[in-house]
């Protein structure tokens, strides 16, 4: 056994000297419970929201999600849509630790449900950043994270277009 440790330890040290695997980094951002909610979601509520940018402020007292006024509700999507959202984010194409040069202005939100647990995603296609807030079965926020969805942009944009086929803002985004 000593020989196997002496042989495998340097190999392991070398392998991890390049930093964590991108999927490990993603799961560190999401947390174990957060990843489970995304992977096992049963349905998805879809929302068009005000961005809370200087020219698009929410109005107090109006229905909102995470402080962003709801402009329109899309059709609630089934498990297949939830799986597509999960696969569009849970892969190695995300970017972490970078700084975006744009003003955070999400215009779309998704609430994924796994029984009574949920994850609310605010999506900004200007920055290509997603913010995800996770809630337990009692509705208490248990985790919040955000990251750049990088090369997953087209997949997430197509899903958002599917939820909001007549959204003019999305038509502009697909030209980038």
Backbone as a printed PyTorch tensor [residue, N CA C, xyz], in Angstrom:
tensor([[[  0.8130,  -1.2010,   0.0000],
         [  0.0000,   0.0000,   0.0000],
         [  0.8580,   1.2670,   0.0000]],

        [[  1.9790,   1.2180,   0.6450],
         [  2.8600,   2.3770,   0.6410],
         [  3.3250,   2.7090,  -0.7670]],

        [[  3.5910,   1.6800,  -1.5200],
         [  4.0600,   1.9140,  -2.8870],
         [  2.9520,   2.5560,  -3.7160]],

        [[  1.7190,   2.0900,  -3.5760],
         [  0.6480,   2.6740,  -4.3830],
         [  0.4290,   4.1420,  -4.0280]],

        [[  0.5090,   4.4930,  -2.7420],
         [  0.3590,   5.8980,  -2.3570],
         [  1.5040,   6.7320,  -2.9080]],

        [[  2.7220,   6.1930,  -2.8330],
         [  3.8870,   6.9250,  -3.3210],
         [  3.8130,   7.1480,  -4.8250]],

        [[  3.1420,   6.2790,  -5.5150],
         [  3.0010,   6.4160,  -6.9690],
         [  1.8160,   7.3150,  -7.3130]],

        [[  0.6860,   7.1100,  -6.6450],
         [ -0.5210,   7.8650,  -7.0160],
         [ -0.5290,   9.2910,  -6.4930]],

        [[  0.0830,   9.5680,  -5.3670],
         [  0.0720,  10.9200,  -4.8000],
         [  0.6670,  11.9590,  -5.7540]],

        [[  1.8590,  11.7270,  -6.3070],
         [  2.4100,  12.7270,  -7.2470],
         [  1.5360,  12.9320,  -8.4830]],

        [[  0.9100,  11.8560,  -8.9530],
         [  0.0240,  11.9830, -10.1110],
         [ -1.1850,  12.8280,  -9.7540]],

        [[ -1.7760,  12.5780,  -8.6020],
         [ -2.9100,  13.3790,  -8.1430],
         [ -2.5250,  14.8320,  -7.9310]],

        [[ -1.3760,  15.0650,  -7.3100],
         [ -0.9100,  16.4390,  -7.0990],
         [ -0.7340,  17.1710,  -8.4250]],

        [[ -0.1720,  16.4690,  -9.3980],
         [  0.0290,  17.0700, -10.7130],
         [ -1.3120,  17.3800, -11.3780]],

        [[ -2.2390,  16.4350, -11.3320],
         [ -3.5410,  16.6190, -11.9820],
         [ -4.2880,  17.8160, -11.4100]],

        [[ -4.2400,  18.0030, -10.0950],
         [ -4.9890,  19.1010,  -9.4720],
         [ -4.1900,  20.4010,  -9.4020]],

        [[ -2.9560,  20.3980,  -9.9000],
         [ -2.1560,  21.6180,  -9.8760],
         [ -2.6590,  22.6500, -10.8800]],

        [[ -3.5280,  22.2290, -11.7890],
         [ -4.0670,  23.1400, -12.7880],
         [ -5.3490,  23.8090, -12.3200]],

        [[ -5.7640,  23.5610, -11.1020],
         [ -7.0040,  24.1280, -10.5760],
         [ -8.1320,  23.1370, -10.6670]],

        [[ -9.2720,  23.5020, -10.1230],
         [-10.3960,  22.5600, -10.1230],
         [-10.9490,  22.3520, -11.5380]],

        [[-11.5290,  21.2080, -11.7350],
         [-12.2240,  20.9180, -12.9780],
         [-13.3830,  21.9170, -13.1020]],

        [[-13.6980,  22.4030, -14.3050],
         [-14.7800,  23.3890, -14.4400],
         [-16.1100,  22.9290, -13.8400]],

        [[-16.4090,  21.6440, -13.9210],
         [-17.6630,  21.1730, -13.3300],
         [-17.6140,  21.2270, -11.8110]],

        [[-16.4460,  20.9680, -11.2210],
         [-16.3160,  21.0740,  -9.7660],
         [-16.5100,  22.5200,  -9.3380]],

        [[-15.9540,  23.4410, -10.1050],
         [-16.1160,  24.8580,  -9.7970],
         [-17.5910,  25.2660,  -9.8860]],

        [[-18.2860,  24.7790, -10.9120],
         [-19.7050,  25.0700, -11.0640],
         [-20.4970,  24.5480,  -9.8660]],

        [[-20.2390,  23.3180,  -9.4680],
         [-20.9720,  22.7500,  -8.3440],
         [-20.6040,  23.4370,  -7.0280]],

        [[-19.4000,  23.9860,  -6.9330],
         [-19.0580,  24.7950,  -5.7610],
         [-19.9000,  26.0660,  -5.7280]],

        [[-20.1350,  26.6640,  -6.8960],
         [-20.9600,  27.8640,  -6.9770],
         [-22.4170,  27.5630,  -6.6410]],

        [[-22.9240,  26.4340,  -7.1260],
         [-24.3370,  26.0880,  -6.9460],
         [-24.6320,  25.4690,  -5.5940]],

        [[-23.6910,  24.7780,  -5.0360],
         [-23.9400,  24.0000,  -3.8300],
         [-24.6390,  22.7040,  -4.1870]],

        [[-24.4940,  21.6940,  -3.3240],
         [-25.0670,  20.3770,  -3.6070],
         [-26.5810,  20.4580,  -3.7570]],

        [[-27.2460,  21.1480,  -2.8370],
         [-28.7070,  21.2340,  -2.8910],
         [-29.1740,  22.0510,  -4.0930]],

        [[-28.4360,  23.0990,  -4.4310],
         [-28.8050,  23.9090,  -5.5870],
         [-28.7230,  23.1290,  -6.8810]],

        [[-27.6530,  22.3830,  -7.0500],
         [-27.5110,  21.5580,  -8.2550],
         [-28.6400,  20.5400,  -8.3380]],

        [[-29.0140,  19.9830,  -7.1970],
         [-30.0880,  18.9780,  -7.1740],
         [-31.4170,  19.5960,  -7.6010]],

        [[-31.7050,  20.8160,  -7.1390],
         [-32.9550,  21.4820,  -7.5370],
         [-32.9750,  21.6740,  -9.0460]],

        [[-31.8700,  22.1280,  -9.6170],
         [-31.8250,  22.3360, -11.0660],
         [-31.9540,  21.0210, -11.8290]],

        [[-31.2570,  20.0100, -11.3820],
         [-31.2670,  18.7250, -12.0770],
         [-32.6010,  17.9940, -11.9830]],

        [[-33.3110,  18.1830, -10.8800],
         [-34.5310,  17.4200, -10.6460],
         [-35.8040,  18.2680, -10.7170]],

        [[-35.7190,  19.4550, -11.2930],
         [-36.8900,  20.3310, -11.3800],
         [-37.9970,  19.6720, -12.1930]],

        [[-39.2240,  19.8910, -11.7400],
         [-40.4020,  19.2790, -12.3650],
         [-41.1660,  20.2390, -13.2650]],

        [[-41.0360,  21.5210, -12.9770],
         [-41.7330,  22.5210, -13.7850],
         [-40.9930,  23.8500, -13.6730]],

        [[-41.2940,  24.7430, -14.6230],
         [-40.6230,  26.0380, -14.6660],
         [-41.6470,  27.1280, -14.9430]],

        [[-41.6990,  28.1160, -14.0610],
         [-42.4920,  29.3120, -14.3230],
         [-41.6000,  30.2870, -15.0720]],

        [[-42.1730,  30.9950, -16.0460],
         [-41.3890,  31.9100, -16.8670],
         [-41.9410,  33.3260, -16.7300]],

        [[-41.0280,  34.3080, -16.6690],
         [-41.4140,  35.6940, -16.4400],
         [-40.6010,  36.6340, -17.3150]],

        [[-41.2640,  37.6420, -17.8300],
         [-40.6010,  38.7990, -18.4510],
         [-40.6440,  39.8580, -17.3740]],

        [[-39.4990,  40.4620, -17.0410],
         [-39.4210,  41.3860, -15.9140],
         [-38.8190,  42.7290, -16.3180]],

        [[-39.0620,  43.7200, -15.4750],
         [-38.3730,  45.0040, -15.6520],
         [-36.9450,  44.8230, -15.1740]],

        [[-36.0230,  45.4540, -15.8510],
         [-34.6030,  45.2440, -15.5890],
         [-34.0830,  46.0160, -14.3820]],

        [[-34.8550,  46.9930, -13.9070],
         [-34.4220,  47.8900, -12.8260],
         [-33.1730,  48.6710, -13.2090]],

        [[-33.0470,  48.9290, -14.4920],
         [-32.0000,  49.8160, -14.9810],
         [-32.6000,  51.2230, -15.0270]],

        [[-31.7900,  52.2520, -15.2000],
         [-32.3160,  53.6230, -15.1260],
         [-33.5270,  53.9190, -16.0070]],

        [[-33.6560,  53.2460, -17.1390],
         [-34.7890,  53.5230, -18.0190],
         [-35.8990,  52.4760, -17.9020]],

        [[-35.8210,  51.5930, -16.9150],
         [-36.7840,  50.4920, -16.8120],
         [-37.0050,  50.0770, -15.3530]],

        [[-37.3300,  51.0540, -14.4850],
         [-37.5020,  50.7840, -13.0590],
         [-38.8220,  50.0810, -12.7730]],

        [[-38.7870,  49.2070, -11.7770],
         [-39.9980,  48.5540, -11.2960],
         [-40.8350,  49.5510, -10.5070]],

        [[-42.1350,  49.3000, -10.4690],
         [-43.0520,  50.1390,  -9.7010],
         [-43.4000,  49.3970,  -8.4160]],

        [[-43.2100,  50.0620,  -7.2950],
         [-43.5070,  49.4510,  -5.9960],
         [-44.9800,  49.0510,  -5.9220]],

        [[-45.2390,  47.9100,  -5.2970],
         [-46.6070,  47.4440,  -5.1260],
         [-47.1270,  46.5760,  -6.2590]],

        [[-46.4240,  46.5230,  -7.3550],
         [-46.8150,  45.6640,  -8.4830],
         [-46.2550,  44.2690,  -8.2470]],

        [[-46.8630,  43.2310,  -8.8360],
         [-46.3150,  41.8810,  -8.6780],
         [-44.8610,  41.8410,  -9.1570]],

        [[-44.0260,  41.1650,  -8.3640],
         [-42.6090,  41.1210,  -8.7250],
         [-42.0220,  39.7570,  -8.4010]],

        [[-40.8400,  39.5580,  -8.9190],
         [-40.0440,  38.3850,  -8.6030],
         [-38.6340,  38.8880,  -8.3170]],

        [[-38.1520,  38.6200,  -7.1190],
         [-36.8260,  39.0580,  -6.6690],
         [-36.6360,  40.5660,  -6.8330]],

        [[-37.7040,  41.3400,  -6.6040],
         [-37.6180,  42.7940,  -6.6860],
         [-37.7540,  43.3680,  -8.0790]],

        [[-37.9790,  42.5220,  -9.0610],
         [-38.1560,  42.9720, -10.4370],
         [-39.6300,  42.8240, -10.7990]],

        [[-40.2430,  43.9190, -11.2010],
         [-41.6570,  43.9080, -11.5650],
         [-41.9000,  42.9380, -12.7110]],

        [[-42.9510,  42.1500, -12.5860],
         [-43.3200,  41.2000, -13.6360],
         [-44.0890,  41.9450, -14.7220]],

        [[-43.5680,  41.9180, -15.9400],
         [-44.1990,  42.5630, -17.0840],
         [-45.1500,  41.5860, -17.7660]],

        [[-44.7240,  40.3180, -17.8530],
         [-45.5470,  39.2830, -18.4820],
         [-45.1680,  37.9340, -17.8960]],

        [[-46.1480,  37.0640, -17.8480],
         [-45.9000,  35.6820, -17.4340],
         [-46.0130,  34.8040, -18.6640]],

        [[-45.0250,  33.9790, -18.8510],
         [-45.0910,  33.0100, -19.9280],
         [-45.7960,  31.7620, -19.4400]],

        [[-45.9880,  30.8540, -20.3440],
         [-46.6190,  29.5810, -20.0240],
         [-45.6980,  28.7860, -19.0810]],

        [[-46.2810,  28.1590, -18.0630],
         [-45.4990,  27.2830, -17.1960],
         [-45.0390,  26.0910, -18.0170]],

        [[-43.7530,  25.8060, -17.9260],
         [-43.1370,  24.7590, -18.7320],
         [-42.9920,  23.4720, -17.9190]],

        [[-42.9380,  22.3490, -18.6070],
         [-42.8860,  21.0330, -17.9790],
         [-41.4500,  20.5880, -17.7060]],

        [[-41.3300,  19.3730, -17.2200],
         [-40.0460,  18.7820, -16.8230],
         [-39.0160,  18.8150, -17.9560]],

        [[-39.4320,  18.5810, -19.1900],
         [-38.4970,  18.5790, -20.3180],
         [-37.8140,  19.9310, -20.4640]],

        [[-38.5720,  21.0030, -20.3350],
         [-38.0100,  22.3560, -20.4060],
         [-37.0320,  22.5700, -19.2560]],

        [[-37.4050,  22.1100, -18.0560],
         [-36.5230,  22.2380, -16.8860],
         [-35.2040,  21.5120, -17.1310]],

        [[-35.2670,  20.3360, -17.7170],
         [-34.0420,  19.5830, -18.0200],
         [-33.1890,  20.3110, -19.0450]],

        [[-33.8360,  20.9460, -20.0070],
         [-33.0760,  21.6960, -21.0130],
         [-32.3730,  22.8920, -20.3790]],

        [[-33.0430,  23.5780, -19.4500],
         [-32.3860,  24.6870, -18.7440],
         [-31.2000,  24.1530, -17.9590]],

        [[-31.4100,  23.0640, -17.2220],
         [-30.3160,  22.4840, -16.4370],
         [-29.1430,  22.1210, -17.3370]],

        [[-29.4000,  21.4730, -18.4600],
         [-28.2890,  21.0730, -19.3380],
         [-27.6380,  22.2790, -20.0170]],

        [[-28.3860,  23.3860, -20.1690],
         [-27.7820,  24.5790, -20.7740],
         [-26.8470,  25.2940, -19.7990]],

        [[-26.9380,  24.9840, -18.5180],
         [-26.0610,  25.6130, -17.5200],
         [-25.0830,  24.6410, -16.8720]],

        [[-25.4900,  23.4010, -16.7000],
         [-24.6750,  22.4430, -15.9560],
         [-23.7110,  21.7210, -16.8920]],

        [[-22.7470,  22.4760, -17.3630],
         [-21.7220,  21.9390, -18.2430],
         [-20.4530,  22.7670, -18.0820]],

        [[-19.4530,  22.4770, -18.8640],
         [-18.1400,  23.1110, -18.7140],
         [-17.9880,  24.4410, -19.4540]],

        [[-19.0580,  24.9830, -20.0000],
         [-18.9540,  26.1710, -20.8450],
         [-19.1710,  27.4890, -20.0940]],

        [[-19.3510,  27.4460, -18.7830],
         [-19.5500,  28.6580, -17.9990],
         [-18.2060,  29.3110, -17.7030]],

        [[-18.2500,  30.5750, -17.3000],
         [-17.0390,  31.3050, -16.9390],
         [-17.1980,  31.8390, -15.5200]],

        [[-16.1180,  31.7830, -14.7530],
         [-16.1760,  32.2120, -13.3570],
         [-15.0880,  33.2310, -13.0800]],

        [[-15.4030,  34.1720, -12.2070],
         [-14.3980,  35.0990, -11.7230],
         [-14.1140,  36.2840, -12.6210]],

        [[-14.7430,  36.3920, -13.7540],
         [-14.5030,  37.5220, -14.6430],
         [-15.3310,  38.7360, -14.2300]],

        [[-15.0190,  39.8510, -14.8050],
         [-15.7490,  41.0780, -14.5380],
         [-16.4270,  41.5160, -15.8280]],

        [[-17.7120,  41.7850, -15.7340],
         [-18.4670,  42.2140, -16.9020],
         [-18.4340,  43.7350, -16.9980]],

        [[-18.4090,  44.2450, -18.2040],
         [-18.3740,  45.6830, -18.4170],
         [-19.7530,  46.3000, -18.5740]],

        [[-20.8100,  45.5090, -18.3730],
         [-22.1450,  46.0630, -18.5850],
         [-22.8550,  46.3050, -17.2560]],

        [[-23.9850,  46.9550, -17.3350],
         [-24.8210,  47.1840, -16.1620],
         [-25.7920,  46.0200, -16.0560]],

        [[-25.8210,  45.3710, -14.8960],
         [-26.7100,  44.2290, -14.6430],
         [-28.1450,  44.6630, -14.8880]],

        [[-28.7940,  44.0430, -15.8580],
         [-30.1640,  44.4200, -16.2160],
         [-30.9230,  43.1900, -16.7100]],

        [[-31.2560,  42.2570, -15.8130],
         [-31.9760,  41.0630, -16.2510],
         [-33.3740,  41.4180, -16.7340]],

        [[-33.8170,  40.7640, -17.7870],
         [-35.1530,  41.0220, -18.3320],
         [-36.0170,  39.7630, -18.3720]],

        [[-35.4270,  38.6430, -17.9530],
         [-36.1610,  37.3740, -17.9420],
         [-35.8410,  36.6190, -16.6680]],

        [[-36.8410,  35.9160, -16.1700],
         [-36.6580,  35.1240, -14.9550],
         [-37.3300,  33.7690, -15.1390]],

        [[-36.7340,  32.7840, -14.5220],
         [-37.2870,  31.4360, -14.5070],
         [-37.3240,  30.9680, -13.0570]],

        [[-38.4280,  30.3780, -12.6520],
         [-38.4970,  29.7630, -11.3220],
         [-38.6890,  28.2700, -11.5280]],

        [[-37.6720,  27.5150, -11.1720],
         [-37.6910,  26.0650, -11.3060],
         [-38.1390,  25.4560,  -9.9850]],

        [[-39.0350,  24.4850, -10.0630],
         [-39.5960,  23.8460,  -8.8750],
         [-39.2280,  22.3850,  -8.8140]],

        [[-38.7460,  21.9680,  -7.6620],
         [-38.5310,  20.5530,  -7.3330],
         [-39.3410,  20.3250,  -6.0570]],

        [[-40.5380,  19.7510,  -6.2190],
         [-41.5070,  19.6330,  -5.1110],
         [-41.7380,  21.0420,  -4.5610]],

        [[-41.3920,  21.3060,  -3.3010],
         [-41.6070,  22.6440,  -2.7340],
         [-40.3300,  23.4740,  -2.6950]],

        [[-39.2090,  22.8940,  -3.1170],
         [-37.9600,  23.6370,  -3.2190],
         [-37.9540,  24.3780,  -4.5590]],

        [[-37.2450,  25.5010,  -4.6160],
         [-37.2160,  26.2360,  -5.8770],
         [-35.8820,  26.9390,  -6.0950]],

        [[-35.6760,  27.3100,  -7.3320],
         [-34.5230,  28.1120,  -7.7350],
         [-35.0470,  29.1900,  -8.6650]],

        [[-34.7390,  30.4340,  -8.3710],
         [-35.1400,  31.5480,  -9.2220],
         [-33.9150,  32.0490,  -9.9710]],

        [[-33.9930,  32.0120, -11.2900],
         [-32.9000,  32.4670, -12.1510],
         [-33.2690,  33.8120, -12.7720]],

        [[-32.4290,  34.8060, -12.5810],
         [-32.5560,  36.0790, -13.2830],
         [-31.4920,  36.0810, -14.3690]],

        [[-31.8970,  36.3600, -15.6100],
         [-30.9960,  36.2170, -16.7450],
         [-30.7990,  37.5710, -17.4250]],

        [[-29.5400,  37.9580, -17.5940],
         [-29.1900,  39.1820, -18.3140],
         [-28.4050,  38.7850, -19.5640]],

        [[-29.0190,  38.9710, -20.7320],
         [-28.3430,  38.6440, -21.9820],
         [-27.4110,  39.7620, -22.4380]],

        [[-27.4460,  40.9270, -21.7810],
         [-26.4720,  41.9770, -22.0850],
         [-25.1050,  41.5910, -21.5270]],

        [[-25.0900,  41.0880, -20.2920],
         [-23.8480,  40.6880, -19.6170],
         [-23.5280,  39.2090, -19.7960]],

        [[-24.5390,  38.4240, -20.1900],
         [-24.4410,  36.9570, -20.2080],
         [-24.1890,  36.4250, -18.8000]],

        [[-24.9070,  37.0060, -17.8350],
         [-24.7820,  36.6040, -16.4410],
         [-26.1330,  36.1080, -15.9470]],

        [[-26.0800,  35.0430, -15.1530],
         [-27.2740,  34.5040, -14.5080],
         [-27.0600,  34.5980, -12.9950]],

        [[-28.1050,  35.0340, -12.3040],
         [-28.1030,  35.0070, -10.8400],
         [-29.1470,  33.9710, -10.4340]],

        [[-28.7790,  33.0880,  -9.5260],
         [-29.6950,  32.0370,  -9.0970],
         [-29.8330,  32.0920,  -7.5750]],

        [[-31.0810,  32.1570,  -7.1220],
         [-31.3850,  32.1280,  -5.6880],
         [-32.1340,  30.8290,  -5.3990]],

        [[-31.6540,  30.1220,  -4.4030],
         [-32.2330,  28.8280,  -4.0510],
         [-33.0380,  28.9470,  -2.7630]],

        [[-34.1950,  28.2810,  -2.7320],
         [-35.1020,  28.3220,  -1.5880],
         [-35.4370,  26.9060,  -1.1440]],

        [[-35.5200,  26.7210,   0.1850],
         [-35.9130,  25.4110,   0.7070],
         [-37.4270,  25.2580,   0.6520]],

        [[-37.9360,  24.1330,   1.1380],
         [-39.3710,  23.8330,   1.0600],
         [-40.2170,  24.8270,   1.8590]],

        [[-39.6260,  25.4910,   2.8470],
         [-40.3520,  26.4900,   3.6420],
         [-40.3180,  27.8760,   2.9840]],

        [[-39.6220,  28.0060,   1.8490],
         [-39.5350,  29.2890,   1.1570],
         [-38.4010,  30.1730,   1.6490]],

        [[-37.5270,  29.6410,   2.4910],
         [-36.3950,  30.3990,   3.0190],
         [-35.2320,  30.3240,   2.0320]],

        [[-34.6590,  31.4870,   1.7230],
         [-33.5090,  31.5070,   0.8140],
         [-32.3380,  30.8170,   1.4980]],

        [[-31.7480,  29.8470,   0.8090],
         [-30.6420,  29.0950,   1.3960],
         [-29.3120,  29.3460,   0.7020]],

        [[-29.3520,  29.9070,  -0.5110],
         [-28.1060,  30.1150,  -1.2450],
         [-28.3720,  31.0780,  -2.3930]],

        [[-27.3790,  31.8690,  -2.7220],
         [-27.4510,  32.7490,  -3.8900],
         [-26.0910,  32.7070,  -4.5830]],

        [[-26.1160,  32.6810,  -5.8990],
         [-24.8820,  32.6790,  -6.6700],
         [-25.1130,  33.3470,  -8.0140]],

        [[-24.0450,  33.7260,  -8.6660],
         [-24.1480,  34.2460, -10.0330],
         [-22.8640,  33.9020, -10.7720]],

        [[-22.9820,  33.7900, -12.0760],
         [-21.8250,  33.4970, -12.9060],
         [-22.1600,  33.8300, -14.3530]],

        [[-21.1200,  33.8950, -15.1650],
         [-21.2600,  34.1690, -16.5880],
         [-21.5570,  32.8600, -17.2980]],

        [[-22.6650,  32.8250, -18.0510],
         [-23.0150,  31.5730, -18.7130],
         [-22.2710,  31.3800, -20.0320]],

        [[-21.3840,  32.2800, -20.3650],
         [-20.4070,  32.1140, -21.4320],
         [-20.9270,  31.5010, -22.7130]],

        [[-20.3450,  30.3780, -23.0830],
         [-20.6780,  29.7140, -24.3400],
         [-22.0480,  29.0360, -24.3180]],

        [[-22.7380,  29.1020, -23.1900],
         [-24.0950,  28.5570, -23.0970],
         [-25.1430,  29.5760, -23.5470]],

        [[-24.6900,  30.7380, -23.9920],
         [-25.6000,  31.8360, -24.3340],
         [-26.6670,  31.4150, -25.3400]],

        [[-26.2630,  30.8100, -26.4340],
         [-27.2360,  30.4650, -27.4770],
         [-28.2810,  29.4740, -26.9910]],

        [[-27.8530,  28.4730, -26.2310],
         [-28.8040,  27.4790, -25.7130],
         [-29.8070,  28.1370, -24.7720]],

        [[-29.3300,  28.9950, -23.8780],
         [-30.2280,  29.6740, -22.9420],
         [-31.1160,  30.6850, -23.6580]],

        [[-30.5780,  31.3550, -24.6520],
         [-31.3640,  32.3070, -25.4380],
         [-32.4790,  31.5850, -26.1960]],

        [[-32.1910,  30.4350, -26.7830],
         [-33.2190,  29.6770, -27.5050],
         [-34.3380,  29.2220, -26.5720]],

        [[-33.9890,  28.8050, -25.3710],
         [-35.0160,  28.3980, -24.4030],
         [-35.8710,  29.5860, -23.9810]],

        [[-35.2400,  30.7270, -23.7950],
         [-35.9860,  31.9290, -23.4160],
         [-36.8930,  32.3620, -24.5620]],

        [[-36.4210,  32.2560, -25.7930],
         [-37.2570,  32.5620, -26.9580],
         [-38.4250,  31.5960, -27.0700]],

        [[-38.2060,  30.3540, -26.7000],
         [-39.2880,  29.3720, -26.7060],
         [-40.3740,  29.7640, -25.6940]],

        [[-39.9510,  30.2660, -24.5480],
         [-40.9030,  30.6820, -23.5140],
         [-41.6020,  31.9860, -23.8790]],

        [[-40.9110,  32.8640, -24.6190],
         [-41.4570,  34.1750, -25.0030],
         [-41.2410,  34.4120, -26.4940]],

        [[-42.0000,  33.7250, -27.3440],
         [-41.7600,  33.8030, -28.7900],
         [-41.9660,  35.1780, -29.4110]],

        [[-42.7520,  36.0490, -28.7900],
         [-42.9910,  37.3690, -29.3850],
         [-42.2170,  38.4830, -28.6810]],

        [[-41.2270,  38.1430, -27.8780],
         [-40.4450,  39.1350, -27.1360],
         [-39.4600,  39.8370, -28.0700]],

        [[-39.6720,  41.1370, -28.2940],
         [-38.8300,  41.9090, -29.2090],
         [-37.4070,  42.0560, -28.6890]],

        [[-37.2470,  42.1250, -27.3720],
         [-35.9180,  42.2450, -26.7640],
         [-35.0540,  41.0330, -27.1090]],

        [[-35.6620,  39.8660, -27.1280],
         [-34.9180,  38.6440, -27.4470],
         [-34.5190,  38.5980, -28.9170]],

        [[-35.3410,  39.1590, -29.7690],
         [-34.9960,  39.1850, -31.2000],
         [-33.7220,  40.0030, -31.4110]],

        [[-33.5620,  41.1020, -30.6470],
         [-32.3430,  41.9080, -30.7350],
         [-31.1290,  41.1060, -30.2290]],

        [[-31.3280,  40.3430, -29.1500],
         [-30.2250,  39.5860, -28.5640],
         [-29.7020,  38.5090, -29.5030]],

        [[-30.5680,  37.9350, -30.3070],
         [-30.1310,  36.8610, -31.1830],
         [-29.2600,  37.3780, -32.3250]],

        [[-29.1910,  38.6890, -32.5030],
         [-28.3520,  39.2670, -33.5560],
         [-26.8970,  39.3820, -33.1220]],

        [[-26.6090,  39.2110, -31.8210],
         [-25.2290,  39.3440, -31.3170],
         [-24.4250,  38.1220, -31.6350]]])
